[in-house]
Each structure stands twice: as C-alpha cells, then as structure tokens.
Amino acid sequence: MGNLFVLVNPITMPEKENKIGSIIIPSTVRHKSVLMEAEVKAVGNGTPLIPMEVEPGDHIMYMHNDNRPEVDGMTLVQVDDIYLVL
C-alpha cells in the first residue's frame, strides 16, 4: 500500500470571502474536510492492479483533512482521495 501515495504542495487559498455561484462562503467557515488544490511533487510506483495516473507537476484537487502527514509544508495524499486532475 505504500506505493499508492502522492506528495503534494498545497496551493493556499486567499483569506477572503469566496463565491460559489451566488453563494458567498466567508473565510470564517472552516470544515474538517475541504477540497484543496495542490501541485504534485512526487508519486509512488503504484501497483500492478492500480497504476499511478498522476505525475510530478500535475495540479490536482483532493480532499484535505487535518489528519494528513505533512513534511516541510507538503502533504502526503492517498490516491483514493484525489478527485480531479486539472
């Protein structure tokens, strides 16, 4: 299972009110899990049944939570938590 992880550099969102359509989401609203954008820095090898579909340099959207290991400002993300490759 150790090969199914991706090391990413999260892209910080501005600390202001964000809009989704006509809905305003204030910066004071914090969720335990939020969708975050990040740049992929390193990837595992995958497995014979589950190949890695992202490469270093790709931008992704992933489900962020406070329980993820962090190293030098980068976050370790499981492949299952990647929702979108931009």
C-alpha positions as a LaTeX table, in Angstrom:
\begin{tabular}{lrrr}
\hline
Residue & $x$ (\AA) & $y$ (\AA) & $z$ (\AA) \\
\hline
Met1 & 0.00 & 0.00 & 0.00 \\
Gly2 & 2.98 & 2.35 & 0.43 \\
Asn3 & 3.16 & 2.96 & $-3.31$ \\
Leu4 & $-0.31$ & 4.50 & $-3.53$ \\
Phe5 & 0.61 & 7.89 & $-2.09$ \\
Val6 & 1.32 & 11.26 & $-3.68$ \\
Leu7 & 3.39 & 14.07 & $-2.11$ \\
Val8 & 1.75 & 17.42 & $-2.91$ \\
Asn9 & 2.42 & 21.11 & $-2.30$ \\
Pro10 & $-0.97$ & 22.63 & $-1.36$ \\
Ile11 & $-1.87$ & 25.89 & $-3.06$ \\
Thr12 & $-3.05$ & 28.31 & $-0.39$ \\
Met13 & $-6.40$ & 29.92 & $-0.92$ \\
Pro14 & $-6.78$ & 33.66 & $-0.24$ \\
Glu15 & $-8.16$ & 34.56 & 3.19 \\
Lys16 & $-11.18$ & 36.39 & 1.85 \\
Glu17 & $-14.76$ & 35.57 & 1.07 \\
Asn18 & $-15.14$ & 33.08 & $-1.76$ \\
Lys19 & $-18.16$ & 32.73 & $-4.00$ \\
Ile20 & $-19.67$ & 29.60 & $-5.48$ \\
Gly21 & $-22.23$ & 30.89 & $-7.95$ \\
Ser22 & $-24.22$ & 33.45 & $-5.98$ \\
Ile23 & $-23.44$ & 31.83 & $-2.60$ \\
Ile24 & $-20.84$ & 33.68 & $-0.52$ \\
Ile25 & $-18.67$ & 31.50 & 1.73 \\
Pro26 & $-16.96$ & 33.63 & 4.41 \\
Ser27 & $-13.38$ & 32.88 & 5.45 \\
Thr28 & $-14.56$ & 32.20 & 9.00 \\
Val29 & $-16.28$ & 29.00 & 7.88 \\
Arg30 & $-13.92$ & 26.06 & 8.35 \\
His31 & $-14.70$ & 22.42 & 7.66 \\
Lys32 & $-12.79$ & 19.37 & 8.84 \\
Ser33 & $-12.62$ & 18.17 & 5.24 \\
Val34 & $-12.39$ & 20.54 & 2.29 \\
Leu35 & $-11.48$ & 20.19 & $-1.35$ \\
Met36 & $-8.00$ & 21.64 & $-1.91$ \\
Glu37 & $-5.88$ & 22.36 & $-4.98$ \\
Ala38 & $-2.24$ & 21.25 & $-4.98$ \\
Glu39 & 0.75 & 20.64 & $-7.23$ \\
Val40 & 2.09 & 17.08 & $-7.30$ \\
Lys41 & 5.76 & 16.92 & $-6.25$ \\
Ala42 & 6.37 & 13.14 & $-6.12$ \\
Val43 & 4.38 & 9.94 & $-6.74$ \\
Gly44 & 4.66 & 6.33 & $-5.62$ \\
Asn45 & 5.09 & 3.47 & $-8.09$ \\
Gly46 & 1.50 & 2.23 & $-7.86$ \\
Thr47 & 0.76 & $-1.49$ & $-8.03$ \\
Pro48 & 0.21 & $-3.88$ & $-10.96$ \\
Leu49 & $-3.55$ & $-3.54$ & $-10.43$ \\
Ile50 & $-3.60$ & 0.19 & $-9.63$ \\
Pro51 & $-1.26$ & 2.25 & $-11.84$ \\
Met52 & $-0.49$ & 5.85 & $-10.89$ \\
Glu53 & $-2.39$ & 8.29 & $-13.09$ \\
Val54 & $-0.70$ & 11.48 & $-11.90$ \\
Glu55 & 2.83 & 12.74 & $-12.48$ \\
Pro56 & 5.03 & 15.33 & $-10.79$ \\
Gly57 & 3.98 & 18.80 & $-11.94$ \\
Asp58 & 0.27 & 17.91 & $-12.31$ \\
His59 & $-2.28$ & 20.06 & $-10.48$ \\
Ile60 & $-4.94$ & 18.12 & $-8.59$ \\
Met61 & $-7.97$ & 18.63 & $-6.37$ \\
Tyr62 & $-8.01$ & 16.41 & $-3.28$ \\
Met63 & $-9.97$ & 16.02 & $-0.07$ \\
His64 & $-7.94$ & 17.67 & 2.69 \\
Asn65 & $-8.31$ & 16.89 & 6.36 \\
Asp66 & $-6.27$ & 17.66 & 9.46 \\
Asn67 & $-5.04$ & 14.08 & 9.91 \\
Arg68 & $-2.67$ & 14.01 & 6.90 \\
Pro69 & 1.09 & 13.79 & 7.48 \\
Glu70 & 2.97 & 16.95 & 6.48 \\
Val71 & 6.67 & 17.38 & 5.68 \\
Asp72 & 8.20 & 20.83 & 5.02 \\
Gly73 & 4.80 & 22.28 & 4.11 \\
Met74 & 3.97 & 19.41 & 1.74 \\
Thr75 & 1.20 & 16.88 & 2.37 \\
Leu76 & 1.03 & 13.12 & 1.80 \\
Val77 & $-2.20$ & 12.20 & $-0.02$ \\
Gln78 & $-3.63$ & 8.77 & $-0.83$ \\
Val79 & $-4.53$ & 8.20 & $-4.46$ \\
Asp80 & $-8.14$ & 7.42 & $-3.45$ \\
Asp81 & $-8.52$ & 10.98 & $-2.11$ \\
Ile82 & $-7.67$ & 12.64 & $-5.47$ \\
Tyr83 & $-10.88$ & 13.86 & $-7.06$ \\
Leu84 & $-9.67$ & 15.70 & $-10.15$ \\
Val85 & $-6.54$ & 16.20 & $-12.22$ \\
Leu86 & $-6.56$ & 19.76 & $-13.61$ \\
\hline
\end{tabular}
